[in-house]
Amino acid sequence: MIKGFVTGSFRPFHKGHEALINYAKSNCDELTILITTLPDEVIPYKYRLKWVLSTYLDDPKVQIIADTIQEPPIKGDALSGWWGNYVKSKFGQFDRIFTSEDYGDIFSQSMGAEHWRFDQARNIVPVSATLIRQKPLKYWDYINNFAKDFFVKKIAIVGTESTGKTTMCKQLAKHYDTVWVPEMGRELVPDTRQCTLEDLKLVASEHAKSIIRTTRLANKLLFIDTDLSITKSYSEFLFGEVPKVEPWVEKANEIHLYIYLDQDAPYVNDGTRMEKERRDLLADSHQKFLKGKDLHYFHWITRTPGDQEKYDERLKYVIQEIDSFIKNL
């Protein structure tokens, strides 16, 4: 029985880590993966644990353990030896240590184990966790599939009623080969003239659930038709009160870019919307609310689109803005 060992912080878990683990699995009978965490790390431990567990959940050859490490009492070259002694004393003896790092020799020696080095030059999988953290969209294909939703960039298409938000989301999702989240208010409150404060609280939570579910399916970008900020603004406009929501709802609505559509599209009242004058007042309220929150958003101003050519022009311009936003991500 050859016992193998791999350790890492996996910030984030990526294809290079997977390749190392596959190499280790093919050269031992039982593999232990230790996920380490330090206080105040940029990617919370709970996500990293989920990614690794999800990947090897049904693998009988792999066991996953975790350890929260305080500040080591030693630094420099001696740290690798200290770390090896620490692991051995806490988790027992291993026969082979698999790494892609310089510290592997001393680390393995201090544990009384063989060091099996794998692709230290990163030739097989040319990526590192640092590169991914710096530009996750550029290195998207190297991210572990379970970790990708953590790096999805959320783009909210917002504005008052009857401004083409839904159509814009559909078009953008198709253009960027990804998915989008419909406005939940239209489903839960069919007639905006009969909306209540409790309705809006329900809209906020159900929309957040939809965002969470759909984020897992997104390809780099997720387009969201109306977000929590607009729901809050809508509530303030109607009832003079902003509803309080759970922290997880706020977390789901962390938007990276807002695209605000002016009320310059032809007004269409299907019998469930506000009157045009009130709709325009709501637009003013939305803009003030967004500006007051100092959110990153792009305000589209156009020449009253009344035909397909103008709508295509608007879409083209929005795509240019999004491309500019994501080019360095």
Number of C-alpha atoms within 10 A of each C-alpha: 7 11 18 26 25 20 19 14 18 20 20 26 26 26 20 22 25 16 15 19 23 12 16 25 20 11 16 17 13 18 26 21 18 19 19 17 22 14 11 8 10 10 15 14 21 9 17 21 20 13 20 22 18 13 15 13 13 9 9 9 12 18 15 16 13 15 13 11 10 9 9 9 7 12 10 6 10 12 16 21 19 18 18 19 18 14 18 16 11 9 11 10 15 20 16 22 26 24 25 17 12 11 14 20 19 19 24 26 16 18 24 17 20 17 19 17 17 17 16 13 10 12 9 12 17 13 17 20 20 11 12 21 16 12 15 23 22 15 18 17 13 21 24 19 16 18 21 24 21 14 21 20 22 22 24 28 23 27 25 23 23 21 19 21 23 19 11 19 24 18 16 21 19 12 10 14 13 18 22 26 24 20 19 21 20 13 10 16 17 14 15 15 13 10 16 13 17 11 14 22 19 16 21 26 19 16 26 22 15 17 22 18 13 18 26 17 16 21 19 24 25 28 30 28 23 26 26 23 22 20 19 21 23 22 21 18 18 15 13 11 13 18 16 11 14 9 9 12 19 16 11 19 21 15 21 15 19 23 20 24 25 22 21 16 18 13 14 12 12 9 11 13 18 17 14 15 9 11 17 16 12 21 22 14 17 24 18 12 19 17 11 9 9 8 14 13 18 15 15 14 12 15 9 13 15 11 10 9 10 15 17 12 13 19 16 12 13 20 16 11 13 17 11 11 12 15 10 11 16
